[in-house]
Amino acid sequence: MHKYLLLLAAAAAWGAEESTRYQISWPSGLSLGEGQLTTKKESGRWQLALTLEAAIPGFQVVDTFRSTASEALCSAEFSLDSVHGAKKRRESTVFTGATARRTTGSGGGGTEFAVPPCAHDALAYLFHARRELAAGRLPAPERIYFGAAYDIRLTRIGAARVTVAEVPTDTEHFRAVVVGPRSRWEFDVYFATDPARTLALVKVPFVMGSFALEWVR
């Protein structure tokens, strides 16, 4: 499920407040769950939040991710709170200058590590990527932070007209490659060609087929 998160773009335009809904679907097209991405600006900082709720028979998934970022989308704080069946996970990362401190669990065990002066957590990166695309630039490969550090690269495939929640939508198709400490993911991402470069569709391959996350208008 977390494979969706690294390329979930933020809500539509660069307004003070936005809310975008998504549908998560089985390979058959049947709905598996929903997601919502909200953004607002407070005291000159972006407040970003992503929630995902999905129900697989006998297994519930509820994820909440929050990011606070500067006007330039440099990360200040990132947190995640997830429930996957009986497994629960909670952690946060605070970015200060060229250092970040990651705290896991309610007990507060933490580690510190070096980061770039303008580091991007996963959600801040998504805004950054959309802003770059809206300006006509392909986001450069970089290291982002989602608990651990991940290297991400977007490759432009080309223009594509796709059906999203039964609505034909003009998009740009990208292949995302994400490499972590012990993992490597590849999936397809489609950004709408609207001025905000809204995320329209994500397709993530699994053994049983390609799961989809679709923009609900």
C-alpha positions as CSV (number, residue, x, y, z in Angstrom):
1,M,0.0,0.0,0.0
2,H,2.8,2.4,0.8
3,K,3.9,2.2,-2.9
4,Y,1.1,4.6,-3.7
5,L,2.4,7.3,-1.3
6,L,5.7,8.3,-2.8
7,L,3.9,9.7,-5.9
8,L,0.6,10.9,-4.6
9,A,0.6,14.5,-5.7
10,A,-1.0,17.2,-3.6
11,A,-4.4,18.8,-4.2
12,A,-5.2,20.7,-7.3
13,A,-4.1,24.4,-7.6
14,W,-1.6,26.3,-5.5
15,G,-4.3,27.8,-3.4
16,A,-4.5,28.3,0.3
17,E,-6.7,25.3,0.8
18,E,-7.5,22.3,-1.3
19,S,-8.9,18.8,-0.9
20,T,-8.6,16.0,-3.5
21,R,-10.2,12.6,-3.2
22,Y,-8.9,9.3,-4.7
23,Q,-10.3,5.8,-5.2
24,I,-8.2,2.7,-4.7
25,S,-9.3,-0.1,-7.0
26,W,-8.6,-3.8,-7.4
27,P,-7.3,-5.0,-10.8
28,S,-10.9,-5.9,-11.6
29,G,-11.9,-2.3,-11.1
30,L,-13.9,-2.9,-7.9
31,S,-13.3,-0.3,-5.2
32,L,-10.9,-1.3,-2.4
33,G,-10.9,2.0,-0.5
34,E,-10.4,5.7,-0.6
35,G,-7.8,8.4,0.0
36,Q,-7.9,12.1,0.6
37,L,-5.1,14.7,0.3
38,T,-5.6,18.1,1.9
39,T,-3.5,21.2,1.8
40,K,-3.7,24.5,3.6
41,K,-1.3,27.4,4.4
42,E,-0.8,28.6,7.9
43,S,1.7,31.3,9.0
44,G,3.5,31.1,5.7
45,R,3.9,27.3,5.8
46,W,2.3,24.5,3.9
47,Q,0.3,22.0,6.0
48,L,-0.1,18.8,3.9
49,A,-2.0,15.7,5.0
50,L,-2.8,12.4,3.3
51,T,-5.2,9.7,4.6
52,L,-5.8,6.3,3.1
53,E,-8.4,3.8,4.1
54,A,-8.7,0.4,2.5
55,A,-10.5,-2.8,3.5
56,I,-9.1,-6.2,2.3
57,P,-11.2,-9.1,3.7
58,G,-9.9,-9.7,7.2
59,F,-7.3,-6.9,7.0
60,Q,-7.9,-3.2,7.5
61,V,-5.5,-0.4,6.4
62,V,-5.7,3.1,7.8
63,D,-2.8,5.5,7.1
64,T,-2.4,9.1,8.0
65,F,0.6,11.2,6.8
66,R,1.3,14.8,7.6
67,S,4.0,17.2,6.5
68,T,4.8,20.8,7.4
69,A,6.9,22.6,4.8
70,S,8.2,26.1,4.0
71,E,6.9,28.3,1.2
72,A,9.8,26.8,-0.9
73,L,8.6,23.3,0.1
74,C,11.6,22.5,2.3
75,S,10.5,20.0,4.9
76,A,10.1,21.1,8.6
77,E,8.4,18.0,10.0
78,F,6.9,14.7,8.7
79,S,4.8,12.2,10.6
80,L,3.1,8.9,9.9
81,D,0.5,7.0,11.8
82,S,-0.6,3.6,10.3
83,V,-2.7,0.6,11.2
84,H,-2.2,-2.5,9.0
85,G,-4.3,-5.2,10.5
86,A,-2.9,-5.9,14.0
87,K,0.3,-4.0,13.2
88,K,0.6,-0.3,14.2
89,R,3.3,2.1,13.4
90,R,3.9,5.7,14.5
91,E,6.9,7.9,13.9
92,S,8.0,11.5,13.1
93,T,10.9,13.3,11.5
94,V,11.9,16.8,12.4
95,F,14.2,18.7,10.0
96,T,16.5,21.4,11.3
97,G,19.0,22.9,9.0
98,A,21.2,20.1,7.6
99,T,20.1,17.6,10.3
100,A,17.0,15.5,10.7
101,R,15.9,13.6,13.8
102,R,13.6,10.5,13.3
103,T,11.6,9.4,16.3
104,T,9.8,6.0,16.3
105,G,7.1,4.7,18.6
106,S,5.5,6.3,21.6
107,G,8.7,5.7,23.6
108,G,10.6,8.3,21.6
109,G,13.6,6.3,20.5
110,G,15.4,8.4,17.8
111,T,18.2,8.7,15.4
112,E,19.8,11.7,13.8
113,F,21.2,11.9,10.2
114,A,22.4,14.5,7.7
115,V,20.1,15.9,5.1
116,P,20.4,18.6,2.3
117,P,19.7,22.2,3.4
118,C,16.3,22.0,1.6
119,A,15.3,18.3,2.2
120,H,12.0,16.9,0.9
121,D,9.9,14.4,2.8
122,A,7.5,12.3,0.6
123,L,4.6,14.8,0.6
124,A,6.8,17.9,0.2
125,Y,8.5,16.2,-2.7
126,L,5.1,15.6,-4.4
127,F,4.3,19.3,-4.3
128,H,7.8,20.1,-5.5
129,A,7.4,17.6,-8.4
130,R,4.1,19.1,-9.5
131,R,5.5,22.6,-9.2
132,E,8.4,21.7,-11.4
133,L,6.1,20.0,-14.0
134,A,3.8,23.1,-14.0
135,A,6.9,25.2,-14.8
136,G,7.8,22.9,-17.7
137,R,10.7,21.2,-16.0
138,L,11.2,17.5,-15.2
139,P,12.0,17.0,-11.5
140,A,15.6,16.1,-11.0
141,P,16.4,12.7,-9.3
142,E,16.9,13.2,-5.6
143,R,16.8,11.6,-2.2
144,I,13.5,12.0,-0.2
145,Y,12.5,10.9,3.3
146,F,9.6,8.7,4.2
147,G,10.9,7.3,7.5
148,A,14.0,5.9,5.8
149,A,15.7,7.7,2.8
150,Y,14.7,6.8,-0.7
151,D,16.2,7.8,-4.1
152,I,13.5,8.7,-6.6
153,R,13.6,9.3,-10.4
154,L,10.8,10.2,-12.8
155,T,11.1,9.4,-16.5
156,R,8.7,11.0,-18.9
157,I,6.9,8.5,-21.1
158,G,4.7,10.9,-23.1
159,A,1.2,12.2,-23.5
160,A,-1.7,9.8,-22.7
161,R,-5.4,10.1,-22.6
162,V,-6.7,7.9,-19.8
163,T,-10.1,7.2,-18.2
164,V,-10.2,8.3,-14.6
165,A,-13.3,7.5,-12.6
166,E,-15.1,7.1,-16.0
167,V,-13.9,10.5,-17.2
168,P,-11.5,10.7,-20.2
169,T,-8.5,12.9,-19.0
170,D,-5.5,14.3,-20.8
171,T,-2.4,13.5,-18.9
172,E,1.4,13.1,-19.0
173,H,2.6,9.6,-18.3
174,F,5.7,9.1,-16.1
175,R,7.6,6.0,-14.9
176,A,8.7,6.3,-11.2
177,V,11.6,4.3,-9.9
178,V,12.1,4.4,-6.1
179,V,15.1,2.7,-4.4
180,G,15.3,2.3,-0.7
181,P,17.7,0.6,1.8
182,R,16.2,-2.9,1.0
183,S,13.7,-2.3,-1.8
184,R,13.2,-1.1,-5.3
185,W,9.8,-0.1,-6.8
186,E,8.6,0.8,-10.3
187,F,5.2,2.2,-11.1
188,D,3.3,4.4,-13.5
189,V,2.1,7.9,-12.7
190,Y,-0.2,10.1,-14.8
191,F,-0.4,13.8,-14.1
192,A,-3.3,15.8,-15.6
193,T,-2.4,18.6,-18.0
194,D,-4.3,21.2,-16.0
195,P,-2.3,24.2,-14.7
196,A,-1.9,22.5,-11.3
197,R,-0.7,19.1,-12.7
198,T,-3.1,17.3,-10.5
199,L,-2.3,13.6,-10.0
200,A,-4.8,11.7,-12.1
201,L,-3.8,8.1,-11.9
202,V,-1.2,5.7,-10.3
203,K,-0.9,2.1,-11.4
204,V,1.1,-0.2,-9.1
205,P,1.9,-3.7,-10.3
206,F,1.6,-6.7,-7.9
207,V,1.6,-10.4,-8.6
208,M,-2.2,-10.5,-8.7
209,G,-2.4,-7.6,-11.1
210,S,-2.1,-3.8,-11.4
211,F,-3.8,-1.9,-8.6
212,A,-5.0,1.7,-9.4
213,L,-5.4,4.9,-7.5
214,E,-7.7,7.3,-9.4
215,W,-8.6,10.9,-8.9
216,V,-12.3,11.3,-8.0
217,R,-13.6,14.6,-9.4
